Each structure stands twice: as C-alpha cells, then as structure tokens.
Amino acid sequence: GLDQLLARQNPDGGWSWAPVATDAVVSVNSDPYLTAYMVFGLTRTAQAGVNFSPEALQRGVEFLTAASTSPDQVTDPGALDRLTFQYFALGRAGAANPSAAGQLYERRSELSPWAQAFLALLLEDASPGSQQADTLLTDLQATALRSATGAHWETSAGHWWNWHTPLSGSAVVIYALAQRQPAAAVLPEAVNYLMSNRNPNGGWGSSFESAWTLLALAEVMRGTGELSGYF
C-alpha cells in the first residue's frame, strides 16, 4: 500500500484523483484535501516506524502548505471544514500554522463538529493545555445528539465533497475527545452509537467510515486503558 501511495505522488508533491489523463471527468491536478489525507497517513506511517524516503512526506507538506489558503479568504463553510483538516494534517506532520489555527478558532461556529474536533487537536498540538482546545471539546460534548442508540454528531448538509457522514463525523469527534478528554461522560454513549451502526460483515457503511471508526475506537481503548489488563 505504501509503495502504491508513493508511486502516485505527483511531481509537485501532491496527489490527485487520477494518475494519468484517462478520464476528463476525474481531475489529474493535485488536490489539497486529498493530499492532506496522504500527508496524515504518511505521518502516521513514519510514527509507526515504517521506513520510507522522508523526502516524499516533505514534498507533500510543502505542496499542502502552499495550497492551503488563509482562513479569512474562505467563504464556503464546506471549504472551511476541508481547510481545517488540511491544517490539522500539517500540524501532525510538524508544520503547524498558529496564525491559521487562531483564525479558524474565530470562525469555529461555522465549522462542522468533525472539523471542530480537528481544530481542537490542532490547537492542542500547537500549544499543549490550550484553553481554546478545551472550549471546543466541551462545546462538542454539550452539542451531542442523544438517542436510544447512543450519542452522535450530525454533519452539515450539502457538504458531500468533504466525504463525512454522521457516522464518520462522530468517529472523528470521538477520536479527538478520547485523546484529550478520555474521561468525558459522552464517550461511552458515542462508542455505543458507533457499535450500533456496525454492519453484519464487521465493518461500517464504507471504508472511509470504517477507517475513522477504527481510529476512534483505538484512541478510546488507549484512553481507558482497556488493553492494559492482565488476566
């Protein structure tokens, strides 16, 4: 998988939806949002101790840095959500932009819950113990929607290009809360929501939902210490 990913990197350092111009409908230009996921994935790969050329990650960071506009230049809420993830991915790669994080925080009410969760992690990474990050996470706990299947967060309507659904978006919120506030009272209810929506085959609605759900559950287990028991 890593070899395929690196082979698809464009000369400008980014990634596109298609490697060659075989379909006019699919863009062959590097896409910042898609590239942000590649940078996030490569950062986690490096943290896991898998060896690959650090130049690939650096080139991805450089492209994403250049392609990520200032938040005050973005008017579309869906684009602002995507931009938040882009800055989050850069922050996790060691290329945080405190100025952009501050601007995003000023517009936090325009962000979807999952984007607010990424912003909280970005702020915390940039400044451990961030009061702004705590505010975001506390607000997210207060806005959770509760039902018989647990607690979840909705996604903003009409933002299909951001890929998130209520399931994956809720998983991202859980992913953030479990890292920074593992004792949050809403987490057991939110985990119940994820498990209540699991398919009979063991996964969730899509590979995207399944990936974020697994990432979220892993963080929950780290936070609660569920895997540290000795029997």
C-alpha positions as CSV (number, residue, x, y, z in Angstrom):
1,G,0.0,0.0,0.0
2,L,2.8,2.4,0.8
3,D,4.6,1.7,-2.4
4,Q,1.4,2.4,-4.4
5,L,0.8,5.6,-2.5
6,L,4.4,6.9,-3.1
7,A,4.2,5.9,-6.8
8,R,1.1,8.1,-7.2
9,Q,2.7,11.2,-5.9
10,N,2.8,14.0,-8.5
11,P,5.9,16.0,-9.4
12,D,4.5,19.0,-7.4
13,G,4.5,16.9,-4.3
14,G,0.7,16.5,-4.1
15,W,-1.8,13.7,-5.0
16,S,-4.6,13.7,-7.5
17,W,-7.7,11.6,-8.1
18,A,-6.2,10.1,-11.3
19,P,-2.6,9.3,-12.1
20,V,-3.0,10.0,-15.9
21,A,-5.4,11.9,-18.1
22,T,-7.5,8.9,-19.0
23,D,-10.9,10.4,-17.9
24,A,-11.8,14.1,-18.4
25,V,-14.2,13.8,-15.5
26,V,-11.5,13.0,-13.0
27,S,-9.0,15.7,-12.2
28,V,-5.3,14.9,-12.7
29,N,-4.3,18.1,-10.8
30,S,-3.1,17.7,-7.2
31,D,-5.9,18.1,-4.8
32,P,-5.2,19.8,-1.4
33,Y,-7.8,17.9,0.6
34,L,-6.8,14.5,-0.8
35,T,-3.2,15.4,-0.3
36,A,-3.9,16.2,3.4
37,Y,-5.1,12.6,3.9
38,M,-1.9,11.4,2.2
39,V,0.2,13.6,4.5
40,F,-1.7,12.4,7.5
41,G,-1.3,8.8,6.5
42,L,2.4,9.1,5.8
43,T,2.9,10.9,9.1
44,R,1.3,8.0,11.0
45,T,3.3,5.6,8.9
46,A,6.6,7.3,9.9
47,Q,5.4,7.3,13.6
48,A,4.8,3.6,13.3
49,G,8.4,3.0,12.4
50,V,7.9,2.0,8.8
51,N,10.9,3.1,6.7
52,F,10.4,5.2,3.5
53,S,12.0,8.2,2.0
54,P,11.3,11.2,4.2
55,E,11.5,13.3,1.0
56,A,8.1,12.1,0.0
57,L,6.4,13.4,3.1
58,Q,8.4,16.6,3.0
59,R,7.3,17.3,-0.6
60,G,3.7,16.6,0.4
61,V,4.0,19.0,3.3
62,E,5.4,21.7,1.0
63,F,2.6,21.3,-1.5
64,L,0.0,21.3,1.1
65,T,1.5,24.4,2.8
66,A,1.4,26.3,-0.5
67,A,-2.1,25.1,-1.4
68,S,-3.7,25.9,2.0
69,T,-5.1,29.4,1.8
70,S,-5.7,31.7,4.7
71,P,-9.0,31.0,6.5
72,D,-10.1,34.6,6.1
73,Q,-10.1,34.1,2.3
74,V,-12.6,31.2,2.5
75,T,-16.4,32.0,2.4
76,D,-17.9,28.5,1.8
77,P,-18.4,26.6,5.1
78,G,-17.7,23.2,3.4
79,A,-14.3,24.6,2.1
80,L,-13.6,25.9,5.6
81,D,-14.1,22.4,7.0
82,R,-11.7,20.9,4.5
83,L,-9.1,23.7,5.2
84,T,-9.3,22.8,8.9
85,F,-8.3,19.2,8.2
86,Q,-5.5,20.4,5.9
87,Y,-4.0,22.5,8.7
88,F,-4.5,19.6,11.1
89,A,-2.6,17.3,8.8
90,L,0.2,19.8,8.5
91,G,0.3,20.2,12.3
92,R,0.6,16.5,12.8
93,A,3.4,16.5,10.3
94,G,5.3,19.1,12.3
95,A,4.4,22.1,10.1
96,A,1.7,23.8,12.3
97,N,0.5,27.3,11.4
98,P,-0.6,29.0,14.7
99,S,-1.9,32.1,12.9
100,A,-4.2,30.0,10.7
101,A,-5.3,28.0,13.8
102,G,-6.2,31.2,15.5
103,Q,-8.3,32.4,12.5
104,L,-10.1,29.1,12.4
105,Y,-10.9,29.3,16.0
106,E,-12.5,32.7,15.5
107,R,-14.8,31.1,12.9
108,R,-15.4,27.9,14.9
109,S,-19.2,28.4,14.8
110,E,-19.1,27.9,11.0
111,L,-17.4,24.5,11.3
112,S,-19.0,21.1,11.3
113,P,-18.5,19.1,14.5
114,W,-15.8,16.9,13.0
115,A,-13.9,20.0,11.8
116,Q,-14.2,21.5,15.3
117,A,-12.6,18.3,16.6
118,F,-9.7,18.5,14.2
119,L,-9.3,22.2,15.2
120,A,-9.1,21.2,18.9
121,L,-6.4,18.7,18.2
122,L,-4.5,21.3,16.0
123,L,-4.7,23.9,18.8
124,E,-3.6,21.4,21.5
125,D,-0.7,20.2,19.3
126,A,0.5,23.8,18.8
127,S,0.0,24.7,22.5
128,P,-0.4,21.8,25.0
129,G,-3.0,22.6,27.6
130,S,-4.7,25.0,25.2
131,Q,-7.8,26.6,26.7
132,Q,-9.3,27.1,23.2
133,A,-9.0,23.4,22.6
134,D,-10.7,22.6,25.9
135,T,-13.5,25.0,25.0
136,L,-14.1,23.3,21.6
137,L,-14.2,19.9,23.2
138,T,-16.5,21.0,26.0
139,D,-18.9,22.6,23.4
140,L,-18.8,19.3,21.4
141,Q,-19.9,17.3,24.4
142,A,-22.7,19.7,25.0
143,T,-24.0,19.6,21.4
144,A,-24.1,15.7,21.1
145,L,-27.4,14.4,19.9
146,R,-28.6,11.6,22.1
147,S,-31.0,8.7,21.1
148,A,-31.7,5.1,22.0
149,T,-28.6,4.1,20.1
150,G,-26.2,6.5,21.8
151,A,-24.8,9.9,21.2
152,H,-23.6,11.3,17.8
153,W,-23.0,14.5,15.9
154,E,-24.5,15.5,12.6
155,T,-22.7,16.7,9.6
156,S,-23.5,19.9,7.7
157,A,-26.0,19.3,4.9
158,G,-24.7,19.8,1.3
159,H,-21.1,19.2,2.1
160,W,-20.8,15.9,0.2
161,W,-17.4,16.8,-1.1
162,N,-16.0,16.5,2.4
163,W,-16.9,12.8,2.4
164,H,-18.1,12.8,6.1
165,T,-21.4,11.2,7.2
166,P,-22.9,11.4,10.8
167,L,-21.1,8.1,11.5
168,S,-17.6,9.1,10.3
169,G,-18.0,12.6,11.6
170,S,-19.0,11.3,15.1
171,A,-15.9,9.0,14.9
172,V,-13.7,12.0,14.4
173,V,-15.2,13.7,17.4
174,I,-14.6,10.6,19.5
175,Y,-11.1,10.4,18.1
176,A,-10.4,13.9,19.4
177,L,-12.2,13.5,22.8
178,A,-10.5,10.2,23.6
179,Q,-7.1,11.8,23.1
180,R,-7.7,14.9,25.1
181,Q,-10.6,14.1,27.5
182,P,-10.7,10.3,27.8
183,A,-13.0,10.5,30.9
184,A,-15.6,12.5,29.0
185,A,-19.1,11.3,30.1
186,V,-20.3,11.3,26.5
187,L,-17.7,8.9,25.2
188,P,-19.4,5.6,26.2
189,E,-22.7,6.7,24.6
190,A,-20.8,7.8,21.5
191,V,-19.0,4.5,21.2
192,N,-22.4,2.7,21.6
193,Y,-23.6,4.7,18.6
194,L,-20.6,3.5,16.5
195,M,-21.2,-0.1,17.5
196,S,-25.0,0.1,17.0
197,N,-24.3,1.1,13.4
198,R,-21.9,-1.7,12.6
199,N,-22.8,-3.9,9.6
200,P,-23.2,-7.7,10.0
201,N,-19.9,-8.2,8.0
202,G,-18.0,-6.4,10.7
203,G,-17.4,-3.1,9.0
204,W,-19.3,0.1,8.7
205,G,-21.0,1.8,5.7
206,S,-17.9,2.5,3.7
207,S,-14.1,2.0,4.0
208,F,-13.9,5.7,5.0
209,E,-16.4,5.2,7.8
210,S,-14.7,2.0,8.9
211,A,-11.2,3.6,9.0
212,W,-12.3,6.6,11.1
213,T,-14.3,4.3,13.4
214,L,-11.3,2.0,14.0
215,L,-9.1,5.0,14.6
216,A,-11.6,6.3,17.1
217,L,-12.0,3.0,19.0
218,A,-8.3,2.6,19.2
219,E,-8.0,6.0,20.9
220,V,-10.8,5.2,23.3
221,M,-9.1,2.0,24.3
222,R,-5.8,3.8,24.9
223,G,-7.6,6.4,27.0
224,T,-9.5,4.0,29.1
225,G,-6.6,1.5,29.5
226,E,-8.9,-1.4,28.4
227,L,-5.9,-3.1,26.7
228,S,-3.6,-2.9,29.7
229,G,-5.5,-5.5,31.8
230,Y,-3.6,-8.6,32.9
231,F,-5.6,-11.8,33.2
